[in-house]
Amino acid sequence: METPDELRVLLPQLKLDELLDELQARLDAARNTRDRVHSLLEALLSVGRELDLEQALHSIVKAAATLVDAEYAALGVIGPDGGTLSAFHTVGVTEEQVAEIGPLPEGHGILGELIRNPEPLRLEKLSQHPASYGFPDRHPPMNSFLGVPIRVRDQVFGNLYLTEKRGGLQFDEEDESVLSTLAVAAGVAIDNARLYEDSRLRERWLRASAEITHGLMSGSGRAEALHLIAERAQEIAGSALAAVALPLETSAAGASLTVEVAVGLDADAHRGLVLPLRESLMGLAFSAAAPVASDDVTHDARISPDPPRFHGLGPAVAVPIGTGEGGVRGVVLLAREAGRPVYSHKETEMLQGFAAQAAIAMELADRRQDAQQIAVLQDRDRIARDLHDLAIQRLFATGITLQSAERFIDHPEASGRILRAVDDLDETIKIIRSSVFGLRARADAADGGLRARAVQTIGRAAPVLGFAPGVRMEGLLDTDVPGEIADHVVAVLSEALTNIARHAHACRAGVVLTTDGLEVRLTVSDDGVGIPPDGRRSGLRNLAERAEQLGGGLEIICPDGGGTALEWHVPLQGE
């Protein structure tokens, strides 16, 4: 048993041990704080170095898990609607686990709680919160939870979610403070990455605009420029499909659009289509002279499903080429695969600027072509004037001189030769005058080209049919098809549509008019009752005779499922 003296000696020693233990604990806490501050600074530097947005988001998630010693971490990006998650970046979950869990979270349950109330949230057990939504099958067990919002310029960009603090511990106030500090730095890093991404994207759009302008001003053809517009727009905007349509003015059916160029997914289903201004995304953008977007172009009620051409596609946007003041010169359409993000306001704005630059380039190229045409016409007019005022007058004077000289010639044969020479001069004067009229004539036909005439014919037939047929045109129909053959094509098209209206009882019809420079081919199909074996075929004989006269042919196809397809084709040059 210890004596009182011994107790008096032991008491100060115990107090000293307690003080030393407390000092050691404070030193350990200070060391831990120092290490944590260093870790936080390293995380901030790591996050701030990233300029690629995807890499920056991954660095933020990884740094968050390290700072608070969490087994699982995720960063959910809030979508344009402000209520769901459009992207989800994870750490701690393998790709195999992600595949087994199924679709990524959309923002229900606890995740949605942070979206609705963007404030730090710390829970000891996830399942005890009223907003707990539960986990899908094969999801790793998670109990402790810490979530903080990430703000970019006073707007919530997304949320950091941390679960399962290692060692079975709970997230504390210090973890929340550290994670909130990281979230502030993450907002700055995300903003910088966005600005850098926007600057690179604008640079690519400007480079594409310069390429198109240079091509048009250096003499490239219109078709080549339109193809370049579609290719660059598809590439830069990350789209599966890009198409460019130009207006096709008709007097009977109003204005229509024809798809001149299409690249990407199922481009053949779009190329050559003639679209009405209503019931098509491109037509709506052309009429409004403003961008028109669709979240799901396949099931958009504003767009006609016939012909089917958007299979597998989802978000889409149509942007006019030009403005309402200067006149819309066309429309460019972009579409992404189903499930991809919709086109953001910033993407649409950049595409609109690109289309405006393309319109200016097309305008300058047209003015340059017009100036060249005017120069050619002026030169032709000068040649015609010189021929009329100089050559014809000289020949006329020479003829009069020969006629007056013929009276002084007594030799019959010589007199006959003089008169024949005068007749030859008269004939030469007629030829020169015909050439003068030819030089001064305008090449423009009064009724327009074959494309416009075909659309007019289809427009006149639509009220009789009770529906508007689908139309597709490909090739240089206005330049490669001679006028005589174009007249036959229009007549055959009119007769075919009239036969459908009278006899087919069809609900749908399609017209395909193409040329490859060697022949012109017209296909008119319907889903009607077909041609009965004992039916009248006088109209079809007329169409066949037209084709035979031009060295072509006519085929009638009657599928087993019903309907009729008429294929009429003739060569553009005779044997």
MIKEZA-179966 format. One record per residue (C-alpha): residue in three letters; x, y, z. Coordinates in steps of 0.001 Angstrom, whole numbers, plus 500000, padded with zeros to 6 digits. Layout:
residues N
ALAXYZ
...
end
This chain:
residues 575
MET500000500000500000
GLU501303503385498920
THR501997505979501583
PRO500680509581501411
ASP504135510806500563
GLU504352508435497664
LEU500896509546496438
ARG501955513185496573
VAL504940512312494329
LEU502850510184491903
LEU500063512763491379
PRO502195515364489518
GLN503629512599487381
LEU500115511458486311
LYS499166515028485413
LEU502358515333483417
ASP501539512116481533
GLU498075513430480755
LEU499524516677479502
LEU502025514802477363
ASP499270512583475936
GLU497141515637475152
LEU500123517348473560
GLN500821514251471490
ALA497180514126470399
ARG497277517761469372
LEU500530517185467504
ASP498973514234465715
ALA495896516325464889
ALA498083519154463634
ARG500092516691461578
ASN496910515175460171
THR495580518641459433
ARG498838519555457749
ASP498794516369455680
ARG495162516973454788
VAL495851520549453772
HIS498731519350451618
SER496481516704450094
LEU493813519328449456
LEU496338521655447807
GLU497637518824445646
ALA494064517954444671
LEU493315521568443792
LEU496445521764441645
SER495633518455439967
VAL492077519520439186
GLY493104522996437996
ARG495650521637435509
GLU493074519817433397
LEU491703521623430336
ASP489819518699428834
LEU486358518640430429
GLU486031514858430670
GLN489507514525432181
ALA488753517371434614
LEU485573515631435824
HIS487422512353436355
SER490200514138438274
ILE487616515815440529
VAL485946512511441438
LYS489273510810442091
ALA490533513692444244
ALA487288513745446268
ALA487538510030447085
THR491160510444448198
LEU490557513516450378
VAL487742512040452493
ASP488985508431452289
ALA485783507181450626
GLU485532503805448945
TYR483059505010446300
ALA482772508434444659
ALA480698509841441805
LEU480037513115440032
GLY476603513575438529
VAL476194516228435822
ILE472763517866435829
GLY471098517850432412
PRO469587520784430500
ASP466169520171432075
GLY467633520935435520
GLY465941517932437125
THR467831514836435961
LEU471415513686435505
SER472824513679431983
ALA476203512123432866
PHE477624510105435775
HIS481370509707436478
THR482348507102439072
VAL485402505925441051
GLY485583502645442970
VAL483111500747440809
THR484567498543438081
GLU483285498471434517
GLU481971494949435095
GLN479967496140438101
VAL478594499092436123
ALA477471496714433371
GLU475797494414435925
ILE474016497300437689
GLY472429498494434454
PRO471556502024433286
LEU473302504911435032
PRO471337506895437646
GLU469022509608436395
GLY468624511560439647
HIS466065509736441779
GLY466171509190445514
ILE469077510717447457
LEU470711511867444219
GLY467577513785443339
GLU467444515273446841
LEU470730517085446157
ILE469424518286442813
ARG466270519685444409
ASN468134521140447428
PRO471697522007446359
GLU473196522059449879
PRO475748519731451546
LEU474125516537452807
ARG475747514132455328
LEU474094510861456392
GLU475130508049458715
LYS472906505577456878
LEU471467506120453412
SER468433503887453877
GLN467136505960456822
HIS466599509123454754
PRO462971509709453607
ALA464115510280450015
SER465984506965449886
TYR465085505250446613
GLY466888501956447184
PHE469583500338445083
PRO469205498228441949
ASP470243494583441911
ARG473977493810442112
HIS474684497290443461
PRO477476497405446102
PRO476186498015449664
MET476490501645450740
ASN475669503209454130
SER477523506412455059
PHE477007509259452581
LEU478343512755451925
GLY477182514941449043
VAL478003518515448012
PRO476915520581444991
ILE479357521962442406
ARG478532525476441262
VAL479819527116438094
ARG479148530861437998
ASP476267530668440497
GLN474629527794438624
VAL474664524223439876
PHE476664522140437390
GLY476365518855439249
ASN476924517098442573
LEU479697515115444253
TYR478528511921445950
LEU480799510067448416
THR479848506816450187
GLU481402504257452536
LYS484184506001454456
ARG486955503451454930
GLY487434501780458286
GLY483711501825459012
LEU483918505460460102
GLN481410508226459493
PHE481951511374457441
ASP482452514353459779
GLU482286518129459543
GLU485915518328458480
ASP485224515961455564
GLU482296518153454565
SER484443521304454777
VAL487263519771452722
LEU484829518472450089
SER483061521852449886
THR486436523522449301
LEU487207521029446534
ALA483778521700445001
VAL484578525419444740
ALA487864524667442972
ALA486088522095440804
GLY483622524766439660
VAL486498526996438557
ALA488232524083436797
ILE485024523056435008
ASP484437526655433906
ASN487989526903432546
ALA487654523568430751
ARG484356524699429229
LEU485840527985428040
TYR488820526185426543
GLU486549523667424855
ASP484368526470423477
SER487390528335422119
ARG488683525218420371
LEU485237524509418977
ARG484854528061417668
GLU488283527790416086
ARG487228524633414254
TRP484019526310413025
LEU485991529348411826
ARG488517527119410050
ALA485685525266408324
SER484070528571407266
ALA487372529766405819
GLU487780526492403932
ILE484318526808402374
THR484838530474401490
HIS488199529743399877
GLY486731526873397877
LEU483798528907396567
MET485868531970395731
SER488521529892393962
GLY485956528497391538
SER484738525295393234
GLY481308524107392174
ARG478171524587394240
ALA477758520828394816
GLU481301520535396145
ALA480762523452398542
LEU477491522007399866
HIS479147518637400421
LEU481938520363402350
ILE479378522216404508
ALA477649518941405414
GLU480896517081406120
ARG482390519784408357
ALA479140520326410269
GLN478763516585410900
GLU482372516232412017
ILE482554519252414338
ALA479132518792415966
GLY479629515057416511
SER476548514081414507
ALA475552510826412851
LEU473801512545409932
ALA474186515868408145
ALA472086517098405220
VAL471817520326403231
ALA468623521335401433
LEU468050524205398998
PRO464763525875398039
LEU462970524735394913
GLU460406527368393898
THR457299526188392071
SER454263528097390978
ALA451673525357391563
ALA452659523763394858
GLY454370526641396620
ALA457937526524397839
SER459642523207398529
LEU463086522077399592
THR465249519528397842
VAL467964517697399771
GLU471037518256397641
VAL473628516668399957
ALA473440514099402767
VAL476328512368404554
GLY476387509892407401
LEU473836507366408688
ASP471307506308406002
ALA472309509270403834
ASP470811507602400745
ALA467354507791402326
HIS467631511598402471
ARG469602512504399340
GLY467317513841396587
LEU464161514126398722
VAL461767516963397958
LEU460398518195401295
PRO457375520416401935
LEU457807523439404162
ARG455394521829406579
GLU455828518383408126
SER459628518529407903
LEU462196519903410321
MET464169521556407517
GLY461022523112406079
LEU460042524578409457
ALA463514526096409885
PHE463367527527406358
SER459930529084406913
ALA460826530554410302
ALA464336531623409221
ALA465432530388412666
PRO466816527160414165
VAL464302524391414930
ALA465308521550417261
SER463826518170418100
ASP464589515955421100
ASP463582512849419144
VAL463333513320415403
THR462057509763414905
HIS458846510367416885
ASP458372514102416386
ALA454722514824415513
ARG455764517828413396
ILE457665515627410951
SER456043513362408386
PRO457060509711408918
ASP456974509094405160
PRO459321508219403749
PRO460966506585406802
ARG464438508103407051
PHE465344508730410710
HIS465681505175412050
GLY468149505033414921
LEU468355508814415291
GLY467294510950418238
PRO468202514615418840
ALA468245516826415742
VAL468497520490414826
ALA467859522338411554
VAL469537525708411011
PRO468840528093408100
ILE471712529093405843
GLY471322532865405804
THR468848535156407531
GLY465362536386406904
GLU466613539857405913
GLY469116538652403333
GLY467028535682402292
VAL467397532087403448
ARG469520530243400908
GLY469026526775402350
VAL468958524656405505
VAL471507522385407181
LEU470214519497409311
LEU472208517620411960
ALA471054514548413887
ARG472655512337416547
GLU472032508711417441
ALA469188507953419810
GLY470285508310423415
ARG472906510979422712
PRO472635514455424311
VAL470431517038422637
TYR472045519973420853
SER472725522663423425
HIS471968526337422927
LYS475692527037422544
GLU476123524308419913
THR473143525631417973
GLU474512529162418206
MET477891528080416791
LEU476207526105414015
GLN474074529144413194
GLY477191531314412920
PHE478800528731410648
ALA475696528631408448
ALA475661532441408253
GLN479285532484407099
ALA478493529780404543
ALA475585531900403262
ILE477894534894402812
ALA480379532746400926
MET477610531394398681
GLU476346534941398069
LEU479813536158397099
ALA480294533162394803
ASP476934533841393129
ARG477835537513392647
ARG481160536465391164
GLN479415534049388812
ASP476862536711387875
ALA479672539155387086
GLN481325536562384869
GLN478007535865383157
ILE477411539566382595
ALA480883539887381095
VAL480138536975378730
LEU476784538478377738
GLN478341541881377176
ASP481017540320374989
ARG478364538426373036
ASP476375541618372603
ARG479478543407371292
ILE480144540584368824
ALA476523540638367679
ARG476606544417367251
ASP479834544240365236
LEU478449541494363037
HIS475275543466362419
ASP476792546884361940
LEU479960545901360060
ALA479902542440358516
ILE476275542405357351
GLN476476545942355944
ARG479646545094353998
LEU478113541916352600
PHE474937543785351703
ALA476923546498349929
THR478958543862348072
GLY475758542146346932
ILE474295545403345605
THR477544546120343754
LEU477500542678342104
GLN473842543064341139
SER474540546434339478
ALA477602545000337704
GLU475609542044336342
ARG473702544396333970
PHE476932545202332127
ILE477863541541331497
ASP476642540089328223
HIS478031536590328710
PRO475170534388330000
GLU477381532026332060
ALA479243534898333724
SER475977536663334460
GLY474595533472336061
ARG477652533127338260
ILE477256536726339458
LEU473603536127340377
ARG474506532885342231
ALA477156534799344191
VAL474545537406345136
ASP472220534616346345
ASP475071533133348391
LEU475672536516349981
ASP471973536769350857
GLU472124533324352444
THR475261534282354367
ILE473508537395355666
LYS470623535223356927
ILE473049532875358700
ILE474839535773360375
ARG471541537295361480
SER470497533954362986
SER473806533848364859
VAL473204537392366128
PHE469778536412367450
GLY471288533298369042
LEU473955535321370824
ARG471350537692372218
ALA468856534982373238
ARG468437534027376879
ALA468995530435377868
ASP466406530463380614
ALA463295528504379748
ALA459978530074380505
ASP458713527033382431
GLY461842526333384513
GLY463960523202384718
LEU462910519584384980
ARG463042519577388785
ALA460587522472389099
ARG458288521067386390
ALA458200517674388104
VAL457347519240391467
GLN454628521314389793
THR453131518183388248
ILE453167516356391597
GLY451641519390393312
ARG448777519482390794
ALA448162515753391306
ALA448101515900395135
PRO444496517209395466
VAL443258514506393102
LEU445175511767394913
GLY444074512968398340
PHE447646512933399686
ALA451076514298398781
PRO453364511696397189
GLY456906511286398490
VAL459478512723396093
ARG463167511989395574
MET465340513541392836
GLU469021512907392191
GLY471500514029389562
LEU471821517046387289
LEU468258516903386014
ASP468118520523384845
THR471371520436382881
ASP471891516848381687
VAL468342516089380511
PRO467530517725377125
GLY464315519692376783
GLU462646517158374478
ILE463264514275376891
ALA462214516474379830
ASP458849517011378100
HIS458375513235377851
VAL459358512760381513
VAL456774515291382679
ALA454094513710380479
VAL454867510197381773
LEU454837511442385382
SER451476513132384907
GLU449968510029383268
ALA451303507728386004
LEU449903509867388824
THR446571510168387033
ASN446382506353386723
ILE447023506014390473
ALA444267508512391255
ARG441770506788388928
HIS442429503102389458
ALA444837502279392318
HIS442790503291395410
ALA446156503964397047
CYS446958505601400372
ARG450605506270399572
ALA452714506937396494
GLY456336507719395800
VAL458167509376392911
VAL461879508863392233
LEU463485510821389390
THR467207510326388809
THR469895510715386177
ASP473509509603386078
GLY474393511584382959
LEU473771508566380699
GLU470058507982381171
VAL467091509431383009
ARG464971507081385130
LEU461500507733386541
THR459945505385389104
VAL456376505892390312
SER455122503453392957
ASP451955503089395038
ASP450428500774397659
GLY447145500349395829
VAL445249497344394476
GLY447634496731391592
ILE446809496140387907
PRO444159493443387305
PRO444960490935384526
ASP441963492009382456
GLY442374495750383123
ARG442794498408380424
ARG446402499081379458
SER446046501750376789
GLY447666504353379023
LEU450586502040379764
ARG451032501350376046
ASN451353505080375447
LEU454080505308378100
ALA455898502322376603
GLU455732503836373112
ARG457232507083374401
ALA460132505152375886
GLU460659503052372741
GLN460732506148370533
LEU463637507448372614
GLY465463504105372772
GLY464373503291376332
GLY461920500985378043
LEU459089500585380533
GLU458832497940383283
ILE455761497312385447
ILE456404495588388786
CYS453508494209390821
PRO454758492846394184
ASP452906490003395878
GLY451997492267398799
GLY450045494613396523
GLY450756497905394866
THR452466498780391597
ALA455835500194390600
LEU456303501798387178
GLU459896502205385968
TRP460366504344382847
HIS463894504999381546
VAL465443506416378385
PRO469037507220377364
LEU470049510862377239
GLN471894510419373916
GLY470685508354370977
GLU472777505664369319
end
